[in-house]
Amino acid sequence: MRIQDWFLTEEERDNRATELDAWSSGNDVRPLVHGSTYFAELSTRLEALREDDLLLFADWRGDPDERLTDDGPTVGAALGAAAKRGVVVRGLIWRSHLDRLRFSSAENRHLGEEIEDAHGQAMLDTRTKPGGSHHQKFVIIRHDRDPSADVAFVGGIDLCHSRRDDARHLGDPQPCPMPGVYGPRPPWHDLQLAIRGPAVAEVEKTFCERWEDPAPETRDPLRRLRDHVSKLDDAPPLPEPGPPPPRAGTHHVQILRTYPARHSAYPFAPDGERSIAHAYHKVLGRARSLVYLEDQYLWSTDVIEPFARALEREPELRMIIVVPRHPDQDGWLAGPASLIGRVEALNRLTRAGGDRVAVYDLENHQGTPVYVHAKVCVVDDLWASVGSDNVNLRSWTYDSELSCAVLDEREDPRPPYGALKFARDLRLTLMSEHLDEESQAGLDELCDPVAAFDAFAESADRLEAWHSAGRRGPRPPGRLRPHPAPGLSWVRRAMAMPLYRFAVDPDGRPPRLRRSRRF
């Protein structure tokens, strides 16, 4: 297998202004499934930092009082303690929309202020398109004395409330407000990657490009004054980047991103960057057997089109999709606006693939729906991607996003032969939890894409039948439910459509690409 058959070349990235390499080799990548797993490792890593080490992070939402472990430090305390020990701490925190719109403006500011009080630096960054956000979620740790210990954490998990859940999916003791159907402690399914090796330096380049953007963090004069007083507009020069960390494993890693075509252009992406979209188009053009996707939204016919074309091209291709059962907004207009794009996307996929497309949601063993926040895709057990990006126009064109695609040098020894170890192991890890499958023999059977597709269908059907029969008798194993087709009246659909098009899932492509429906 040639790397360039699955990864984007520099030309295919279509952004000559960035300093990113096309990809890096010799990395070790570990999936950290669940926020509790990620937060526990992050806490340990932060405690080990010493004077002159470097800590960089970017976050969409940050709650300074979120605990990293049951009895451990809060996010704010852990970052602040590192800064007080002489660690160079720099943070890029999105300047969120207003709290009354169910965003996190106050929380993000408070996290920045805690870091500033401890002599670190954190910027509240609103250098986006109007209504856009910085949705990237990553942490970089560089050790002054031991580069082999350097690590980057990249994925979909914010440093905030509701994320510290585990495999039981009983929810984070510190929850975010969610629709009542998710209960007082919403169960949360999510994923982050821990990366060691040369790719750490590539993630660092993404942070440096954003930090050194000369555009003002905000054009609002009152906000600029407030930031100046609280020092949240400080952007002191970063330390000179050290050499890439040494090789650590067998994984090739490609950094994929989204930046919009902004009026005041990003110097590192003057026409924007849509390498996430380009990567999906390239990889799906090679898909043959199974696309496994977990996604928070699944919106937009333009974005879903490469998936649909792959299903039409390959009569044996199957697609498994895991999404939340209910939106994270439940207002009279906000709820339908969150469902319009999914209705369109699922209709297109069903026309293309028929019964080769299966869509599920999750519940815990108590019957509470699990909110799927993961953003992961595995294609043919070869290529895997984990990041902050959802399958929608906002993530592919409008917000800043960061994702990592992984190819492994090692083949998995189990049949069907030819699969790569990282991608297959990631898929089996996720599927085994959803199926409550713990036996090695059961996992080995799931290597076959047809058997895996059928196992999901059978497990979901058994659980659905148990619910339909009034939950009599022992609950069947598994957490999968068939995802019902969203129902929208034409009145609510018509009223919510403008909100969906212009606010919920806006299009950040330049006009020429928008007209051609290309990326």
Steps between C-alpha positions, in 0.01 A plus 500: 500500500636841404449776755417755230209284383319573827653822633477838330809621318613859558326599177177329604498687833464814283660738749849612406522748786519247782826360637347159565672200349284275284519231772741359757613144568634316802221599739321316777126574514267371772125554506374619838134401499290699752573829668594337831783309326630813332469725804680253728796475263502876444506560877801271540682667212434849635627408847828377347580831327794700634654841451563596135275224366234614254122459520283620212127444467202606290142456615144572389367495855694497827352471848767588756320304775471173303678225690750288309452204739260422784736638763748679279557857391265716299593607147577853616702385802706251295586754231566772757723277712709416195545871422602572860770228475656689209337305217440718194119486472321646199131453419270587210143499630211585273324821595164328520157632411282620787402264783132579448532332161622186683866564429788555743619860486539541878660158555759552227589845637534363853738227384712759321509720808610211726790427264597869484491526880751213516733683256409298192347657189160425350333682213126519446502449126216611274698521176233311308224569253188667647310235695792259476708342772842358573395139546847343523572299816863408561776508760875495427764412759869552417771406751811717513719214622338187350344542152415129491228574759333766283134435426206662321136427580265557205132417463150602595523544878487849648643583843156558642190370675320183382810349337632286789291190438621139476394171341202466732360825359347624823601856415737760641422610859549856367250510210423759236134595446344259249146407394316317779490171307871457582433521874673707771843352413503458121695192391778607262693299239822658374855436383847661503834387355831498690781551247875459553767550240564754221128576455509692831700770320237514225223562753723767657526676164121532495508670841786731398324608180189601692691665787704714258200613292540881497125569483349640823328243721184712488393821326256596776659803676340422838619139489847613395517734798382228740751252356779755532424556869485125570801430271294262285627682190866424574677291237867489599725319255504125534826322579691398191364155405736217573571219253227241450488230768676174411324214328276306737302242300358370175228754422489750216301809601349771283375823656170609343334834560221739414538876483239717331566745219500800736467864387821592686685196375696265723867541401543123527183427296418807288229317305401287798588133534266209442740206528249308716250513214769419242616198702148356523450542126828322426456215747134434416601476137696188601248346744403141416362309800401699813474860612459523879398847618420652839385860480319761707293645215514345147358794305499643146453336164816668363709344776332160480540480122841322494360234736196455274711478184718232661189294582372537145837406351568193719211252525668314790580811704319527834473799732439498876414833663469574872338833596316649801133405526395857587650840416685700763247782451127451563342838431200537270727619216845393621402131517364480143790709370734233640307223323446649153851424381488144633170430323653613171822306556328174596261523206795535261691211657193274493444573132864414431547193717160368605531235768881519481473816713420449870455781752501449877499693822611392849354457847661398828391192693247709691327595174615864489608623155874559462600825333744410222757778477774288337631595157662188358505326163663170401508401132567140395703443820783693334451875555373647826427859594428650843459869568276793580316503167145386449349388171335829406567821307592694813784259583616457140495869405414751777653428844863429575547124542789260557505129426764227470490227239701187579649220291692216663810329361382177660239272349252327726567121491131402510281438197377664288865572425640835396352712781731733692529451872418849631185549295364152568580513872329839530185375330489183710554696823200720426279219368577268791377759749180563307434126476614413855731252331790399724621167360801481271313261271218751468743778415671285239165437330443875477810532280284396208306808383188303405498320836549834680216662306270208581606490868398862546164439333425190708600664829292811433200293394514291820514807722223672307279192530562493876392862529194438281395207722494723809852421621394162636771252592876555504627788290691374194868592482598800292430874488384541139155618394385545139500873437147616410451724199464857631142622469442864407174666402520717190413806711786457747734402220415813301538724803828341611664485155644856504646438846657177375645649181643821643577425866501128580688368196639797302717466191847656527622418150606777261217588257662319205512172692152547642357545152671185374422308824867403520735531797 
